[in-house]
Amino acid sequence: MVHTNQDFLTLIHLGLFGGTLKRVFLISILVLCIFVPSGAQAQGQMPGLGVELECENSDTISIDVTPGESNMFQRMCTVTNTGSVTETIELETSVDGNDFRVELSPGSESTYTIEAGGEETFYVDFSAAERLPVSFENYEINAQVVSIGVDPIPSPDVSMLNITDSIQGKVESLPYTKFSLEVTRSVLSLDSGEEGTIDLTIFNDGNIQLETFVLGMENKDELIDAGFDLKFCWGYKSSAESCSDLSKSNVFLGTILEPSTTSEIGSFVLNAPDGLSSELSIDANIFAYSDDAAPGDIAGEDSWTVEITVRSSEDEGGFGLDTLDTLDSETMTMVGMAGGGLIGVVVLLVLISRLTKKAAGKQKTAAKEAKRAAKAVRKSKKSGGKAKKAKAVEEDFEDDFDDDFDFDDDFDFDDL
């Protein structure tokens, strides 16, 4: 561009009537910087203006969604003014879907005014709801120059020039394993030759889709050597019963569960050895683990121990204190309920008896008082004849006999 003397005089004229010559000169230089062509120009940048955005390890953000964990991840980012003038830069975050959140951390600004060549540091928070199933979404952090210059120079809006830089990446929820092994009993008491079951279920509290759980009895060979017939069944004694003989080798016991679901009931079915000459006591050590859990993850394992007692043939049919020691919790609960019911009936009968005796006692007392009153009336009457006197004496004797030998008066066989 070529400036004539007339253009220079025009600038002097503007400086005198529209502001200082310095201000007009700086505006002219700014306009020249913006629109002078440049050989190397990045996409989304203009000559004399520019912005650069950097975030550490931003390709993939992995979030732990295990219950009780923070479920949040933070990344540090830097925005740099690569232009030749002061720029005002706006920051924005976005993420696909509704399962994840990507937002500027508290304390980080959404707008920064940065001098040429300067930079600012800010932080971005990534979060997700706990128990979120394994999934991922794309996210983006964007920086855009919206204005240039500082006071007292006016700041023109340059957002329409689309001077931007951005970071794209993926945010994902990590898989975690969490489950519980629920066994219905901790004690099993059997007679010699009797069949018993140990029922169990598995609840998948993790977030892995179609997670595989393996279970078994750690010391099954010990029980088999002791004379037990041992098998495991899903849906025992139902139309969908499926059983496996545990005396065979390489028997796989397992189930596949979705998150927040419970398996059907599984049962270890034991037939106690027959013809025992003495009582047998042995433990059944049951275990379960997730086949998808990370190695060494203690949340991927669970176990349970059941104490088994088998009474000898000579002890069958008896019931005493020794038998109580070998009863399982379910049987003890039933015995306790039956005993409690019997005690309640006895207490009720005693209360009814007491109330009945109290009412009868009041009636007897009233009758005795009436009889004594009548006796007094008869004694007060004077009779002229000897026969009448003898008769009165006889009646008095009968009344005295009734009073002294009243078998219903305050007597009850319950008092014995």
Buried (B, 14 or more C-beta within 10 A) or exposed (E): EEEEEEEEEEBEEBBEEEEEEEBBEEBEEBEEBBEEEEEEEEEBBBBBBBBBBBBEEBEEBEBBBBEEEEBEBEBBBEBBBBBBBBBBBBBEBEBBEEBBBBBBBEEBEEEBBBEBEBBBEBBBBBBBEBBBBBBBBEBBBBBBBBBBBBEEBEBEEBEEBEBBBBBEBBBBBBBBBBBEBBBBBEBBBBBBBBEBBBBBBBBBBBBBBEBBBEBBBEBBEBBBEBBBBBBBBBBBEEEEEEEBEBBEEEEEBBBBBEBEEEBEBBBBBBBBBEEBEEBBEBEBBBBBBBEBBEEEBEBBBBEBEBBBBBBBBEBEEEEEEEBEEBBBEEBEEEEEEEEEEEEEEEEEEEEEEEEEBEEEEEEBEEEBEEBEEEBEEEEEEEEEEEEEEEEBEEEEEEBEEEEEEBEEBEEEEEEE
